[in-house]
Structures are given as structure tokens and as C-alpha cells.
Amino acid sequence: MRQSLLLSKTRKEAPSDEQAKNAELLIRAGYIHKEMAGVYTFLPLGLRVIEKIKTIIREEMNAIGGQELFLTALQESNLWEKTNRWSDEVVDNWFKTELKNGTKLGLGFTHEEPLTALMKNHIKSYKDLPKYAYQIQTKFRNELRAKSGIMRGREFLMKDLYSFSKNDEEHTLFYEKAKQAYVNVFNRVGLGEKTYITFASGGTFSKYSHEFQTLSEAGEDIVYVHDGKKIAINKEVYTDEVLKDLGVTKDELHEEKAIEVGNIFSLGTKFSLPLGLMFVTEEGKNEPVIMGSYGIGLGRVMGTVVELSHDENGIIWPESIAPYQIHFISLCKDEENKRKAEELYNSMVDAHIEVLFDDREDKRPGEKFAESDLLGIPKRIIISDKLCEENSVEYKKRNEETLEKLEQKDIMKFLSR
């Protein structure tokens, strides 16, 4: 991509009502656009980051047997009434509307009910189990107060996976695989060092659920961290009984603020029984399917990366989810040297290197470098008339100050290492 053709532009200031650092930097850098509180548009650069996150999640979900589908956002009330989740007294963040014929509809905030009903068409016998279905879809939640930038929105992207198993043993086996897959996801997006498997309330069907909490001063949750075991305990279940269960003492833990970037739950028969998702066992009995639910918020992951990985000048993207790997900045004024810059850019494109080429001629060097810092692309290559005289370029990493000179003839070999 040539920066002269890029749809979005950087801004000196974020909207005055935007308090979250992630949204401030992402808006200023032209990754997202704020439509209203809790609702953001992903611009081309931001969409590239989201697509990288999607790819990592898909790879890890597919590796444990997940099959991707795409459910509808529009939901009729009847399914949700069967599980008592249509009532505003039970779920207070529905977006609800109705068709012209009076049929009541909601915009899905999660999808246990519709997927459970759908699976009645595909699960009849023990031979049909287990099954693992997931989607990456927009969810809608009518939050009283949207805050924390793209980490808590009214419209947001979520990966939600649902497991369908014959019994508790089969469910537990997959649950542990999903837990490790989540660890893999957060390691790959650059959050692994600060993200802890966190024990939280398990509800009706298990003693604990597990959250994935990333330590950050921008977090809304309080957790108690054990560094040695790489686990944490959510404040809501921080009791002597839980400490005993986990074999830890209070003096081994320290209190931290954290951002919940994912969670996994055992659901038991909470949805299969009221919605009639049954299967015939090997002995010929009718039994309810055992279910689990596993969620990751993609915008929340993206926002958390920015909260953890930035400096006073802008974002510092991990290579795994950066929109481009190279920011190639041309400062050339001489026509022959401009041609050399074009040739080098074309060589990178031909080699399938992800490169954003700052070919703009109306920007001063200082402006280009400041924008490059704000954008946060991991590696920067600079070419100028003076450097062309030396047949070289300058190279630096976004998170390092040191400039390294490279021969122009060696640059492709260097980038291919």
C-alpha cells in the first residue's frame, strides 16, 4: 500500500470525550473511527489488524476440532423465553425491536440458544458427538455506559465457540484443550506474558469458570495473581475455600487490575434440557447433551494490545498482528533516487513482504517519522538522497532507537531472514 493512496489519515487529537488510551491512539493513527459511544468503525489499517487476530484465533480453534459457521444476529423471542433469557429482568442489555407484523426480535448478545436449537437437526445419537462449532460475529449489548474504548462496546466482534459432548468426561477433555488453545492465542497476539488463567465463578454446573485476564492499569477487574503458578483469582471468588482448593496462601498473591480478554464456561445441560437437545446413548437411553461456551472479544484483544504496547509517541504493534511488517519511508527529492525507492518498494511487494510505502512528497521528514511512530509498524526502512549516494538505507525497529545502515543490494536478503 502506498501511503499517498491510503483511505485514512492521522489526526493530532482524538475526540474530546474519548478517555481510553487504546481508542485515543487508534483514532489518531487512523485505525478506527468513532461513530458514537461504544460503536467504532474499523478503517483499512484497523481491519488488517483485526483480520490478523481472526486468523490466529481460527488456526487455534480449528486445531482442536472447531468448525466455523455464521449464525444470524436477528433473534426471535421464543427460543430465549424457553431459557428465561428474553426477560429484561434477567438480561438487561438486549437491543430489541419488532417486525412490521409485530414479531418481537432481538439483536444477539450471545448465541447459546440459537445454536443449541440448530444442533437438534444434526445431533441424534452418541455417534454424532462430540461436536465443536464456533463463529466470529458481531454482537450487540445495550450497555448503560460504554467505556474503555474498543474494549467495551455496544457493538463488537466476538469469537464464540460451543462444545457439545456425551458426558462430563468428554466435555472436560475438550475444556482443557480449549484452555490451552486460549493460552496459545494470547501468546501469539503478544499478550501472553501479562495474561493469566483466572479462576472465577462457575455458576450452576461447575465450581469454577476460567477467565483470561491481562494485567493492565486500564482494567476494570481486580484479580489476585500468583506469579509462580501463572494463575489468578477473580475478586468475586477470592475466599479461603478457593485459596485452599488452589493450594495457595494470601501472602503469595498480589492484587492487580486486569482486562478480561477471554473466558470459558462449563454449561452442563442449562440449554440442552429446556431446548430439547437430546441424544440416544449406546444403551438406547435419551440423555441431554453436555455443553460448554468459550468466548474471545477481538476488539478487546486489539485494544488491550495497544494499552500494553505503546509509548509517548504512539502504538508499538507485535509483528504477529501488525497491519504491515515494514514502513518504508522515502525522503528522496532527486528523480533518479525516487526511481530507486520505487524499485525497492516493488521488490518488497514482489517478495510478498507486507509494506506500507510512504511515498508522499508533501510531508517533511519530521512529520513522516512522527506518523510512523504513531502507526507503530514494527520495522522502518528509510531511503533518502544522501543514503542513495552511499547505496544504502537506514533500518530501525519501532521499539528501538538504534539506526542500522544496510546496503541497498542486501536489503531483500536482510528482510527475508
N, C-alpha and C positions, 0 to 999 in steps of 0.2 A: 504494500500500500504506500502510495505517495502522500505525504502529509498535506501537500497542496490540494489534494482531492478529498481529504478526509471530511466526512459529513460534519463532525463535531469540532468545536473549538474550545480551548481552555478559557477559564474565567479567573479574574483576580479575586473575586469574592463568591462565597456560597450564599444562598438565601439567608436573610437575617434571622428567620425563625428556625434555622437548622442548627441544632446544638451538638449532634453526634459527630465525632471526628471522622468516622467512616463515610458518612454522607457528605460532609463538608469537602473532603479530599476527592471523592468520586465525582461529585458535581463539578468542582473546579477543574478537574482533569478531563472532563467530558466523557466520563464512563456512563453516567446515569443522568436523568432529568427528573426533577421532582414535579409530579403532576398535582399532587395535593398531599396532605399529611398521611403518611403510611402507604403512599402509592407512587411508584417510581417506574419510569421508562428506562429500559436498557438500550443505550446508544451503541453504535458498532463496536467500539473498544470494550465496553462493558459486556456486550453479548459474547464476544470472543472469550472473555474470562469465564462467563457462565457456562459456555459450551465445553471449555476445558474441564471444569468441575463436573459437568454432566458425564463426560467421557470417563473420568476416573471412577465415578460412582457406578456407572454402567458396568465397567470392567469388573469391579469388585462384587457387584450383585450377581452378574452372570456367572462368576467363578464359583459361587456357592449354590448355583442352580436356579437363580431367579430368572423369570421370563417377563419381559416388558410388555405392557399393554397401555391403553389410554382410556380412562373412564370419563364419563360426562361430568361437567361441572353442575349442570342443572339437575336438581334432585326433587322428586315428588315427595310429599309428606308421608305417604302411607308406610314406607319401609321404616322410617325414623320413628314413627309413632309406635311401631311394634317393639322397639328397644327403648322407648321413652326418652328419645333424644330430640324430638321435634319441639317439645315444650320449652318456651323461653325461660321458665323457672329452672330447668335442668341445664340447658345450653343457652347462654345469654349473648352469644356473639354470632348468631345466624344473620346473614343477609337474606331476607325473604321478599318474595314478590308473588304474583299470580298471573296465569294466562288470561286471555280475554274471556274464556269460558268459565272462569272462576277457579280453575285448578290451582291449588297452592303449590308454590315452588320455593326451593332454597338454593343458594349457591354453595356447593360443597365445601365444608371446612375440614373434612377428613372423609375417608371412603370405606370404612369397615362394612357398613350396611349394604351399599350397592354391590360391592364385590362379593360379599357373602351370599347375597341373593343370586348373583350371576353364576357363582360356582355350583349352585344347585343343578345347573344344566350339565355340569362336567364332572361332578363327584357323585358316584352312586355306590361304589364298592371300595373295600380296602385296597383293591388293585389300583384304584385311581389316586391313591395317596402315597407319599406326601406331594403337595404342590406348593410352589412359591411364586407369587405374582407381584410385580411392582410397576410403578409408573412414576414419571416426573411430570408434574402437572401444577397448574395454578390453583391455589387455594384462596378462599375468601373468609376473613374473620372480621366481624364488626366490633373491633376493639374500641373501648370507650376513649382511650387515649393512645394514639400511635406515637411511638417514640423510638429512640435508639437507631435512627436512620433505617437502612435496609435490613437491620437485624430484627425488627418487629414491625410488621406492616399489616395493612388491611387486605392487601392483595400480594401474594408471594408464591414463589416456586418451592415445591416440596417433592422430595423423593419419599414415597410411602410404599413399603413392601409389606405383604401379608402372607403369613405361613399357615398352611392347612395340614394337620398331622393326624395320625390314627390314635395316638396315645401320648401321655406325658413324656415318656422316654424318647420317642421320636421327635417330639417338639423340643425337648431340652437339647438334644444333639444339634438340631439346626440353630437354636437360640445361641449356643456357644460359637457356632460357625459365623453367625451374623455379628456377634460381638467382636470377633477377630477381624471380620471384613470391615467393620466400622473403624477399628484401630488402623487398619491399612489405609482407608480413605483419608483419615485425618493426618496420618504420616505423609501421604503423598501430596496433599494440598498445602503442606507446610505448617500445620498446627500441632503435630504430634508431640513435640517437646512440652507444650503447655496444656495438653488435653488429657484429662483423667477420666477413667471409668468411675462413675459416681453412683453410689447406692442411694436409691430414692424409694418412695412408697410404691409397693407392688399392687395395691388395690385388692380386689377380691380373690384373685386366682394365684397369686404368688406372694411370697414375703417381700420381695424387692423387685423393682424395675431398675433399669440401668440407664442413666443419662451419660452423655459425653460432654463434660464441662471444660471449657477452655479458660484458664486463669487470665483475667483482664480487669483493670480498674473500671472499664466501661460496662462490666457485667451487672446484671440485675439480681443474680442469685448469690447466696452465701453458701460456701462449701468448706468442709474441714478436710485438709489434704494430708495424706501420708506419703512422703516422698519415696521412701524405701520400697513400698509395695505398689507405688504408682496408682493408688486408688484415692477416692474422696468420698465423703458422706454429705449428702444434702442436709442443710439445716433442718428441714422438715422432719427428718428421721434421726436426728442426732441425739440418741438416747444411750443409756448404759447398756441396754439389751443389744442394740446394734453394735456397739463397741465390742461387746463380748463375742457376738457372732463372728465378727471380722478379726478377732484376735489382736486388737489394738487398744492403746490407752490414750487418754486425753492429752497427756504431755508429749505424745509422739505426733500430734496433729497440729496444724496451724490453719487459722481462718483466712480465707481468701474470697474475693469477689470473682465471679465467673460468668461466662456466657454459655448457655446450653446450645450446643450445635447439633445434637442428635439425641435420640432416645429409643429404647427398645422395651417392649412390654409383652408379658405373657397374658393372653386374653381368656384362656380356658374356653368355656362354652358360652361366654357372655353374649356373643352374637349368633353363634350357630344354633342354639336352642330356640330363642324367640323367632328366628327367621327360618327354622326348619332345615338347616344344612346337616343332614344325617348321612351315614354310610352303613352298608351291610358288612359286618365283620366276617372273618374267615369261618366263624362258628355259626353264622347266619343271624346274628343279632343286629338290631338297629342301634347305632350309637351316634352321639353328636361329635362333629369334627372339633379337634382342639386347635385353637388359633393363636397367632402372635402378630404383633404390629411393630414396625420398625421405620422410624422417620428421620430424615435429614432435611433441614432447610437450606436451600442452595444460596439464597441471598444472605442468609445468616452466616454461612461459611465465608462467603466473599467479604462481607462486612467485618467479620472477625479477623480475617487475614489482614485487612487494612488497619484495624485497631492495633494489632500486634506488630505490624511490619510497615512502619513509616518513620520519617524523621521530620525535622522542621521544614524541609524543602518539598516533601511530597511522599508518594507511595513507594514502597520497595517490594515488587512482586516476587514471589518464589518462581523459579523457572517453570515449574510444572503447570502453573495456571496463568502465566503472564500472557497478555494479548499478542505480543511479539517477543521474540528472543533477542533481537538486535534493533537498536535505534541508531540508524546510520545518518549522521548529520553532515551535510555538505556546507562548507563556508566558502566555496570556490567562487571567484568572480571572473577569472580568465576562462574564455570559451573552451579552450583545449582541456583545461582541468575539469570543467563541468562535464565534458565528454567522458573523461576518465572516471569521474564519480558515477555517471550513468552506467558505464560498462561494469563497474564493480557492483552496483546495485543489481543489474541484470544477471550477473554471475551468481549472486546470492539467491535470486528468485529461481534461476535455472537449477540450483542445487537444493531447492525446496527448503531453504532457510527462511524462517519467519522473520521478515524485516519490515520495519516502518522507516521509510526514506524521507528525511526532512530535506526536501528539495526547494523549499520556499526561499525566494530571493528578496522578500520584503521584510525579513526579520534580521535583527542584529545578532551576533554570536551570543551575547549575554542572554538575550530573550530565548534563543533556541536551547541553551543549556538549562535555563530555569524551567522551561517547559518540559525538557527531558527529565529533570529531577522530579517534577510533579507527576508525570506519567508513570514513572517507576519501572520502565522496561529494564530487564536485568543487565544487559550489556550494551555499551555505547561505543560506536566507532566514529571517529571524526576525520574528515578529509578537508584540506584547505589548500590554497595556492602554495603557501610555504612548504607544507608537507609534500605536495606533489613535486616540488623541486628536489626533494630528498627521496622521491619514490616510496613514500611511507604513509602510514596513517597512525592515528593515536587510538588506543583502546583502553577502556576502563569498565569496571563493574559498577553498577548503581550504588552498591553499599560500600564501595571502597574509594579512597581519594587518589590512589596511585594511578598515574597515566603510564601506559606502556607503548613504546613505538614498535610498529610492525612494518616489515617490508610489504609493499602492495602486492608483490608477486606471491607472498606467503600467506596472505590473509585468508584465502579459501581453505587452505590446508589447516590453518590455525582454527578456523571455525568448525571444521569437520572433525576435530579431535574428539 
